[in-house]
Amino acid sequence: MTAPGEAARRKPARRPTIKDIARRAGVSESAVSFALNDRPGVSRDTRARVRRVAEELGWQANSAARALSGERAGAMGLVLARPAQTLGVESFFLQLVSGIQEVLSARQIALLFQVVEDLDTECALYRRWWAERRVDGVLVVDPRTDDPRPELLAALGLPAVVVGGPATPGPDPAEPSATEPSATPPHPLLSTVWADDAKAMARILDHLYGLGHRRIVHIAGLPGLAHTARRIRSLRTEADRRGLDRRQVHSVTTDYSDAEGAEATRRLLDAARPPTAIVYDNDVMAVAGASVAAGRGIPVPGALSIVAWDDSALCRVTHPRLTALVRDTPGFGRLAAQELLAVLDGGPLRSVQGELPHLEARESTATPPPG
């Protein structure tokens, strides 16, 4: 049996309307519209009274109605097209979003975030957001080596910033005439905020090579991502520069998950001449790899050195603590959001480089065993 008043408590509260404000302020609805939208046609006293009443009633502008009138929606979009199972334990995107949200919330702008199955679904979502005027701009993550999104967004006229930058152009380092990849250029259609993966990989190779490692394998993330391509190319370039054997220094791709990171580690350790050092593209795979080594009785770093591309609490609480690249991921998110706001304010297309990460050497890397 329903208790007295329970049905009333369950009934959703009615949002205040312009009519409610007009009634309480004693003015016409058109006067309320003029006052709330900073348009001429009402006195200063009337404008102040209307705004005071609107605040008392808790009135907020309807974003859909504002969009239809040509005003901004007050929201930015972020779409992630990755396997859902890889997101639950990876800290990178949580830190990135926290930095983005810090900048947007200071301007009272919402972040509309959605996870989708694939790139086609992501592109369809951009078209719908543009048609419905749901967002004022978007942040594009995980740039691809062959990416349809910049051209689509430019054609739609939807302001956007690519977070990560395009794949590094130039000849394939597998060719004898190849040279070091150049710095990432600005995208011809959109602004970019990018990190120098080539120099980051060089720092890792400097550390491992200096310790004496000559058999180094990079367990990379998803194939087709621009930053995966940049890291693989950089590993090849750095190996060639040091005269290392391509059969002993190479990359394998995964889906970023702990399961595939562990399986790739097993295959490498089963080789006739296993690597003495493994570089993992994220912290989750690095911890999974360390667990595989421990399960086989392979001491880290006595017989195998491990490096994680991204530092996190996982790297610092694992025993031994993992050597890792340390970067300000929230700061990278803040930089991306600031650049998108600059584009919305009429700024030019730019290529903005984020802070270069540094390598934090911990107990998981050491001189390799002889042989």
Secondary structure, 3 states (H helix, E strand, C coil): CCCCCHHHHHCCCCCCCHHHHHHHHCCCHHHHHHHHCCCCCCCHHHHHHHHHHHHHHCCCCCHHHHHHCCCCCCEEEEEEECCHHHCCCCCHHHHHHHHHHHHHHHCCCEEEEEEECCHHHHHHHHHHHHHHCCCCEEEECCCECCCCHHHHHHHHCCCEEEECCCCCCCCCCCCCCCCCCCCCCCCCCCEEEECCHHHHHHHHHHHHHHHCCCCEEEEECCCCEHHHHHHHHHHHHHHHHCCCCCCCEEEEECCCCHHHHHHHHHHHHCCCCCCCEEEECCHHHHHHHHHHHHHCCCCCCCCCEEEECCCCHHHHHCCCCCEEEECCHHHHHHHHHHHHHHHHCCCCCCEEECCCCEEECCCCCCCCCCC
